[in-house]
Amino acid sequence: MVSPKISIVVPVYNMSNAVQFLKRNLDSIVSQTFKDYEIVVSDDSDDDQLKIFCHKYQVRYVKNKGSKGMANNTNHAIENAKGKLIKILYQDDYFNTESSLEDINRYFVGYASWMVSGCAHSDGITQFNDHFPFYSESENTIGSPSVLTFKREVEERFDPEFHWVLDLDLYKRLYHNYGKPKILNKVNVVIGLHLGQKTYLLSDERKLLEYELLRRKYEQHPSATAKL
């Protein structure tokens, strides 16, 4: 069986309006002009609501045995992907235009092992705050993992120790082990904002703790790898 060019991995979990967000996500994928892709859904929810909904689409669906959490759920989706490129697209996010996947395929060329794109944000009514990424060691100037695409041979994964800074931690390791990312300076995805997001539920104390844990991780192990 020939592997698809791009695997789009969609980690899903229980949240308010979960089906509504997943529908927006999957509809944005199937409307793409570029068709050499597969969709991999890793389900961290505790019922069959999302599983039943996924039957309406051609997806590779995997159900977790118990909750894996944000990082490991995404890692699980990645490990089930077959494509030459791995594209993350969180459940509540979606492609900006019908040519978004075509742009990824067209611009992800050359030496780079990973690529990040521009993004916009939406509260479900208004699209706003266009963001164009650049790399910083100290803060997340790239954005949500939904802006990330990487080659299949990349071995780095999300560290389950983190929730708030799991993306910054991964970007640091990608930069350390694979060099600078390719930058796609176009708004390629839209980040859906809503109060049901797991990151909204984190306390300020937890966020501060994660920054401290991240600092300790790289002081003790500068080339730290993810704990799988």
TACOR-V890129 format. One line per field, one symbol per residue. phi: phi as a letter, one per 30 degrees, with the letter a starting at -180 (. if undefined). A space follows every 10 residues. Layout:
phi=???
//
This chain:
phi=.ddddbcccb dbadadhede dddddddddd ddddcdbbcc ccccdcbced ddddddbdbc cbcdciddie ddddeddddc dcddbccdbe eccaddbdce ddddddcdbj ddcbbbbdbc bbcjbccahd bcdacbdcbd cckeedccbb deddcdbdcd dcbdcddedd ddddddcbid ddccdbdcbc cdcadddddd dddddddddd ddddddeddd bececdcc
//
